[in-house]
Amino acid sequence: MLNVEINGYKRIRKDEARGRFSNGEFIYLCPVKLRPGGPWHPEITITNKGHLAGVTEDFNKIINRFEYYNCNAETGYYTAYYIREV
């Protein structure tokens, strides 16, 4: 994986994103050929905080839905995971 730091975002591995997601941190998803923080803001933010009665959605289901609707030949066929650098 490339060490990418752009527009205040740092790219992380999928297993690291899964761990941070389960700890309640914000994870930014972006198709691999696009970069977060750009003029069209192609990234989305996910977290498992704030759900009622502790019910959280499965990380893999979120990723599968994101890739189905957002990843294609033009934007890239898989997801890149980012965290916000402070």
QUIHU-V418532 format. One record per residue. N is the residue number from 0. RES is the residue in three letters. SS is DSSP state (~ for helix, > for strand, _ for the rest). Layout:
<<N	RES	SS> <N	RES	SS>>
//
This chain:
<<0	MET	_> <1	LEU	_> <2	ASN	_> <3	VAL	_> <4	GLU	>> <5	ILE	>> <6	ASN	_> <7	GLY	_> <8	TYR	>> <9	LYS	>> <10	ARG	>> <11	ILE	>> <12	ARG	_> <13	LYS	~> <14	ASP	~> <15	GLU	~> <16	ALA	~> <17	ARG	~> <18	GLY	~> <19	ARG	~> <20	PHE	~> <21	SER	~> <22	ASN	_> <23	GLY	_> <24	GLU	_> <25	PHE	_> <26	ILE	>> <27	TYR	>> <28	LEU	>> <29	CYS	>> <30	PRO	>> <31	VAL	_> <32	LYS	_> <33	LEU	_> <34	ARG	_> <35	PRO	_> <36	GLY	_> <37	GLY	_> <38	PRO	_> <39	TRP	_> <40	HIS	_> <41	PRO	_> <42	GLU	_> <43	ILE	>> <44	THR	>> <45	ILE	>> <46	THR	_> <47	ASN	_> <48	LYS	_> <49	GLY	_> <50	HIS	_> <51	LEU	~> <52	ALA	~> <53	GLY	~> <54	VAL	_> <55	THR	_> <56	GLU	_> <57	ASP	_> <58	PHE	~> <59	ASN	~> <60	LYS	~> <61	ILE	~> <62	ILE	~> <63	ASN	~> <64	ARG	~> <65	PHE	~> <66	GLU	~> <67	TYR	~> <68	TYR	~> <69	ASN	~> <70	CYS	_> <71	ASN	>> <72	ALA	_> <73	GLU	_> <74	THR	_> <75	GLY	>> <76	TYR	_> <77	TYR	_> <78	THR	>> <79	ALA	>> <80	TYR	>> <81	TYR	>> <82	ILE	>> <83	ARG	>> <84	GLU	_> <85	VAL	_>>
//
